[in-house]
Amino acid sequence: MNKKYKIWNYKYDFAEINLKNWKEVFHDTFRLNIRKVALLSMLFAFEILMTIISKIIMGIAIPMIVGVYTIEISFFVILIIYLCSNYLYASILSISAIWFRLLLGSEPIGLLSMMISDMVFLTIFAIVFFFLKKFILLRFEFKNQIKVFAYLICICGLISMFASGFISMLCNDTFIFNMYYLSDSDSGYWNMLLWVGFGVTLAKYVINIILFISTIKVLFILIKQSRA
């Protein structure tokens, strides 16, 4: 295979971009062909399936926390889509899957909150992962590249979940709770809801990062062997 590819064996990773190859990197990253469309369609169908499972089964296993929050287990599929394609396509499919929940009876304010949380996580994750790949994975030689890849994902996930948790808490405090007609009183209930929401956000992403990491070895091998 062409040795110019440092991560995948058939295309540039976006972290390999420079002034000389940027056109090829954009082509490799955003080009859609039949294989890639089929792959994204299959992964989106899996995301919808996990959404239904998360909505029904997790709703029974873990009832709504303090009557407001739930834990979703489908976001790890969005991370798989991101790894297999790019941030743009993962974002589009993530937003589509979130609002698909309207058909399952979810209410729009909660979906708006979920969209903000997930998009913040995915955005921070993509930015941090880009720099970690560029300055660690591409700069040094590693015997076990998959293991290093997994460690970098854990670092990105840790940073992203705290960023998402704090921004979600800020959004809840400024307008989301008001949309639910909740009032900020001196009873402490408002602050309790904010911090419970922060904890639920962290729990959600911890679960999804673990699920994502559990698939990374197989995914890494499959992607490197594919031509999507």
Sine and cosine of phi, psi and omega as CSV:
sin_phi,cos_phi,sin_psi,cos_psi,sin_omega,cos_omega
0.00,0.00,0.37,-0.93,0.01,-1.00
-0.89,0.45,0.82,-0.57,-0.08,-1.00
-0.97,0.25,-0.06,1.00,0.02,-1.00
-0.95,0.32,-0.31,0.95,0.02,-1.00
-1.00,0.04,0.89,-0.46,-0.13,-0.99
-0.99,-0.11,-0.35,0.94,0.01,-1.00
-0.93,-0.37,-0.84,0.54,0.04,-1.00
-0.99,-0.13,0.36,-0.93,-0.10,-1.00
-0.99,-0.12,0.16,0.99,-0.02,-1.00
-0.62,-0.78,-0.08,1.00,-0.02,-1.00
-0.41,-0.91,0.27,-0.96,0.11,-0.99
-0.97,0.26,0.63,-0.77,0.27,-0.96
-0.99,0.12,0.51,-0.86,-0.06,-1.00
-0.88,0.47,-0.45,0.89,0.02,-1.00
-0.93,0.37,-0.26,0.97,0.00,-1.00
-1.00,0.07,0.08,1.00,-0.09,-1.00
-0.91,0.42,0.64,-0.77,0.13,-0.99
-0.49,-0.87,-0.04,-1.00,-0.08,-1.00
-0.92,0.39,-0.38,0.92,-0.05,-1.00
-1.00,0.03,-0.55,0.83,-0.14,-0.99
-0.92,-0.39,0.18,0.98,-0.17,-0.99
-0.87,0.50,-0.54,0.84,0.02,-1.00
-0.92,0.39,-0.67,0.74,0.02,-1.00
-0.93,0.38,-0.60,0.80,0.02,-1.00
-0.90,0.44,-0.71,0.70,0.04,-1.00
-0.89,0.46,-0.62,0.79,0.03,-1.00
-0.90,0.44,-0.72,0.69,0.00,-1.00
-0.91,0.41,-0.54,0.84,-0.10,-1.00
-0.98,0.19,-0.68,0.73,-0.16,-0.99
-0.95,-0.32,-0.10,0.99,0.00,-1.00
-0.90,0.43,0.73,-0.68,0.06,-1.00
-0.94,-0.33,0.79,-0.61,0.13,-0.99
-0.77,-0.64,-0.05,-1.00,-0.07,-1.00
-0.88,0.48,-0.66,0.76,-0.01,-1.00
-0.90,0.44,-0.71,0.71,-0.04,-1.00
-0.93,0.36,-0.65,0.76,0.04,-1.00
-0.88,0.47,-0.67,0.74,0.02,-1.00
-0.90,0.44,-0.66,0.75,0.01,-1.00
-0.90,0.44,-0.74,0.68,0.00,-1.00
-0.90,0.43,-0.61,0.79,0.04,-1.00
-0.90,0.44,-0.68,0.74,0.02,-1.00
-0.90,0.43,-0.69,0.72,0.00,-1.00
-0.93,0.38,-0.59,0.81,0.03,-1.00
-0.92,0.40,-0.63,0.78,0.06,-1.00
-0.89,0.46,-0.62,0.78,0.05,-1.00
-0.91,0.40,-0.63,0.78,0.05,-1.00
-0.88,0.47,-0.68,0.73,0.03,-1.00
-0.89,0.45,-0.66,0.75,0.04,-1.00
-0.88,0.48,-0.71,0.70,0.01,-1.00
-0.92,0.39,-0.53,0.85,0.07,-1.00
-0.89,0.46,-0.71,0.70,0.02,-1.00
-0.90,0.44,-0.69,0.72,0.03,-1.00
-0.88,0.47,-0.70,0.71,0.00,-1.00
-0.89,0.46,-0.63,0.77,-0.03,-1.00
-0.93,0.36,-0.69,0.72,-0.11,-0.99
-1.00,0.03,-0.86,0.51,-0.11,-0.99
-0.94,0.35,-0.75,0.66,0.00,-1.00
-0.92,0.40,-0.49,0.87,0.05,-1.00
-0.90,0.43,-0.50,0.86,0.04,-1.00
-0.99,0.13,-0.70,0.72,-0.06,-1.00
-0.94,0.34,-0.64,0.77,-0.01,-1.00
-0.81,-0.59,1.00,-0.05,0.01,-1.00
-0.87,0.49,0.24,-0.97,-0.03,-1.00
-0.83,0.56,0.76,-0.64,-0.04,-1.00
-0.99,0.15,0.81,-0.58,-0.10,-0.99
0.73,0.68,0.50,0.87,0.08,-1.00
0.96,0.28,0.15,0.99,-0.09,-1.00
-0.78,-0.62,-0.72,0.69,-0.20,-0.98
-0.98,-0.22,0.50,-0.87,0.15,-0.99
-0.73,-0.68,0.30,-0.95,0.04,-1.00
-0.94,-0.33,0.83,-0.56,0.00,-1.00
-0.99,-0.15,0.60,-0.80,0.00,-1.00
-0.88,-0.47,0.35,0.94,-0.06,-1.00
-0.98,-0.22,-0.16,0.99,-0.11,-0.99
-0.92,0.39,-0.43,0.90,0.00,-1.00
-0.87,0.49,-0.45,0.89,0.04,-1.00
-0.93,0.38,-0.58,0.82,0.07,-1.00
-0.89,0.45,-0.61,0.79,0.06,-1.00
-0.91,0.41,-0.59,0.81,0.08,-1.00
-0.90,0.43,-0.69,0.73,0.04,-1.00
-0.88,0.47,-0.66,0.75,0.05,-1.00
-0.88,0.48,-0.70,0.71,-0.02,-1.00
-0.91,0.41,-0.59,0.80,-0.04,-1.00
-0.99,0.14,-0.29,0.96,-0.04,-1.00
-0.72,-0.70,-0.99,-0.13,0.00,-1.00
-0.24,-0.97,0.06,-1.00,-0.05,-1.00
-0.89,0.46,-0.65,0.76,-0.06,-1.00
-0.88,0.47,-0.78,0.62,-0.04,-1.00
-0.92,0.39,-0.60,0.80,0.04,-1.00
-0.90,0.44,-0.63,0.78,0.01,-1.00
-0.91,0.42,-0.72,0.70,-0.01,-1.00
-0.87,0.49,-0.72,0.69,-0.02,-1.00
-0.95,0.33,-0.54,0.84,0.05,-1.00
-0.90,0.44,-0.75,0.67,0.01,-1.00
-0.90,0.45,-0.64,0.76,0.03,-1.00
-0.88,0.47,-0.68,0.73,-0.01,-1.00
-0.92,0.38,-0.60,0.80,0.02,-1.00
-0.88,0.47,-0.75,0.66,-0.06,-1.00
-0.98,0.21,-0.22,0.98,0.16,-0.99
-0.88,0.47,-0.44,0.90,-0.02,-1.00
-0.89,0.46,-0.30,0.95,0.09,-1.00
-0.86,0.52,-0.58,0.82,0.01,-1.00
-0.94,0.33,-0.30,0.95,0.00,-1.00
-0.99,-0.13,0.09,1.00,0.07,-1.00
0.99,-0.13,0.07,1.00,0.04,-1.00
-0.94,0.33,0.48,-0.88,-0.01,-1.00
-1.00,-0.06,0.51,-0.86,-0.17,-0.99
-0.91,0.41,-0.51,0.86,-0.01,-1.00
-0.92,0.40,-0.68,0.73,0.06,-1.00
-0.89,0.45,-0.60,0.80,0.03,-1.00
-0.93,0.36,-0.59,0.81,0.08,-1.00
-0.88,0.47,-0.70,0.72,0.04,-1.00
-0.89,0.46,-0.68,0.74,0.03,-1.00
-0.90,0.44,-0.65,0.76,0.00,-1.00
-0.89,0.47,-0.69,0.72,0.03,-1.00
-0.87,0.49,-0.74,0.67,-0.02,-1.00
-0.87,0.49,-0.76,0.65,-0.05,-1.00
-0.92,0.39,-0.63,0.78,-0.03,-1.00
-0.95,0.32,-0.56,0.83,0.09,-1.00
-0.90,0.43,-0.73,0.68,0.01,-1.00
-0.85,0.52,-0.78,0.63,-0.07,-1.00
-0.89,0.45,-0.63,0.78,0.00,-1.00
-0.91,0.40,-0.76,0.65,0.02,-1.00
-0.89,0.46,-0.67,0.74,0.01,-1.00
-0.85,0.52,-0.73,0.68,-0.04,-1.00
-0.90,0.43,-0.64,0.77,-0.01,-1.00
-0.92,0.39,-0.77,0.64,-0.03,-1.00
-0.90,0.43,-0.66,0.75,-0.01,-1.00
-0.90,0.44,-0.61,0.79,0.05,-1.00
-0.84,0.54,-0.76,0.65,-0.06,-1.00
-0.95,0.31,-0.59,0.81,0.04,-1.00
-0.91,0.40,-0.65,0.76,0.06,-1.00
-0.90,0.43,-0.69,0.72,-0.08,-1.00
-0.91,0.40,-0.66,0.75,-0.13,-0.99
-0.98,-0.22,-0.09,1.00,0.06,-1.00
-0.84,-0.54,-0.88,0.47,-0.11,-0.99
-0.91,0.41,-0.60,0.80,-0.04,-1.00
-1.00,0.00,-0.24,0.97,-0.06,-1.00
-1.00,-0.06,-0.44,0.90,-0.06,-1.00
-0.84,-0.54,0.43,-0.90,0.06,-1.00
-1.00,-0.05,0.74,-0.67,0.00,-1.00
-0.81,-0.58,0.63,-0.77,0.03,-1.00
-0.94,0.35,-0.64,0.77,-0.02,-1.00
-0.90,-0.44,1.00,0.06,-0.07,-1.00
-0.91,0.41,-0.57,0.82,-0.01,-1.00
-0.91,0.43,-0.65,0.76,0.00,-1.00
-0.90,0.44,-0.69,0.73,0.04,-1.00
-0.90,0.44,-0.66,0.75,0.05,-1.00
-0.83,0.55,-0.70,0.72,0.00,-1.00
-0.91,0.41,-0.64,0.76,0.03,-1.00
-0.89,0.45,-0.66,0.75,0.01,-1.00
-0.90,0.43,-0.60,0.80,0.05,-1.00
-0.89,0.45,-0.65,0.76,0.03,-1.00
-0.89,0.46,-0.68,0.73,0.03,-1.00
-0.89,0.46,-0.74,0.68,0.01,-1.00
-0.88,0.48,-0.68,0.74,-0.01,-1.00
-0.90,0.44,-0.65,0.76,0.00,-1.00
-0.89,0.45,-0.74,0.67,0.01,-1.00
-0.90,0.44,-0.70,0.71,-0.08,-1.00
-0.92,0.39,-0.62,0.78,-0.05,-1.00
-0.94,0.35,-0.59,0.81,0.04,-1.00
-0.94,0.33,-0.64,0.77,0.06,-1.00
-0.88,0.47,-0.71,0.70,0.01,-1.00
-0.90,0.44,-0.65,0.76,0.00,-1.00
-0.88,0.47,-0.71,0.70,-0.03,-1.00
-0.94,0.34,-0.65,0.76,0.01,-1.00
-0.93,0.36,-0.62,0.79,0.07,-1.00
-0.89,0.46,-0.66,0.75,0.02,-1.00
-0.90,0.43,-0.63,0.77,0.05,-1.00
-0.90,0.44,-0.68,0.73,0.02,-1.00
-0.91,0.42,-0.65,0.76,0.05,-1.00
-0.87,0.49,-0.67,0.74,-0.06,-1.00
-0.94,0.34,-0.55,0.84,-0.11,-0.99
-1.00,-0.01,-0.59,0.81,-0.04,-1.00
-0.52,-0.85,-0.44,0.90,-0.06,-1.00
-0.91,0.42,-0.76,0.65,0.00,-1.00
-0.89,0.46,-0.58,0.82,0.04,-1.00
-0.89,0.45,-0.55,0.83,0.03,-1.00
-0.93,0.37,-0.38,0.92,0.10,-1.00
-1.00,0.02,0.07,1.00,-0.02,-1.00
0.89,0.45,0.51,0.86,0.12,-0.99
-0.99,0.10,0.53,-0.84,-0.02,-1.00
-0.89,-0.45,0.60,-0.80,0.01,-1.00
-1.00,0.07,0.98,-0.21,0.00,-1.00
-0.94,-0.34,-0.05,-1.00,0.00,-1.00
-1.00,0.02,0.15,0.99,-0.07,-1.00
-0.97,0.25,-0.29,0.96,-0.04,-1.00
1.00,-0.01,-0.13,0.99,-0.02,-1.00
-0.89,0.46,-0.64,0.77,0.00,-1.00
-0.86,0.50,-0.78,0.62,-0.01,-1.00
-0.90,0.43,-0.59,0.81,0.05,-1.00
-0.88,0.47,-0.68,0.73,0.04,-1.00
-0.89,0.46,-0.64,0.77,0.01,-1.00
-0.88,0.48,-0.73,0.68,-0.06,-1.00
-0.97,0.24,-0.53,0.85,0.12,-0.99
-0.90,0.44,-0.67,0.74,0.05,-1.00
-0.87,0.49,-0.64,0.77,0.05,-1.00
-0.88,0.48,-0.71,0.71,0.01,-1.00
-0.91,0.42,-0.65,0.76,0.02,-1.00
-0.90,0.43,-0.63,0.78,0.04,-1.00
-0.87,0.49,-0.72,0.70,0.03,-1.00
-0.89,0.46,-0.69,0.72,0.00,-1.00
-0.88,0.48,-0.68,0.73,0.00,-1.00
-0.85,0.53,-0.75,0.66,-0.08,-1.00
-0.97,0.25,-0.49,0.87,0.10,-0.99
-0.87,0.48,-0.73,0.68,0.02,-1.00
-0.87,0.50,-0.72,0.69,-0.05,-1.00
-0.94,0.34,-0.57,0.82,0.07,-1.00
-0.91,0.41,-0.66,0.75,0.05,-1.00
-0.87,0.48,-0.70,0.71,0.04,-1.00
-0.89,0.46,-0.65,0.76,0.01,-1.00
-0.91,0.42,-0.72,0.69,0.00,-1.00
-0.88,0.47,-0.57,0.82,-0.03,-1.00
-0.91,0.41,-0.34,0.94,-0.01,-1.00
-0.97,-0.23,-0.08,1.00,-0.23,-0.97
-0.91,0.42,-0.61,0.80,-0.03,-1.00
-0.90,0.44,-0.73,0.68,0.02,-1.00
-0.91,0.42,-0.68,0.73,0.00,-1.00
-0.88,0.48,-0.70,0.71,-0.04,-1.00
-0.87,0.50,-0.69,0.72,0.00,-1.00
-0.92,0.39,-0.71,0.71,-0.02,-1.00
-0.90,0.44,-0.68,0.73,-0.01,-1.00
-0.91,0.41,-0.68,0.73,-0.02,-1.00
-0.92,0.40,-0.44,0.90,0.00,-1.00
-1.00,-0.02,-0.13,0.99,-0.05,-1.00
-1.00,-0.02,0.06,-1.00,0.10,-0.99
-0.73,-0.68,0.58,0.82,-0.06,-1.00
-0.92,0.40,0.00,0.00,0.00,0.00
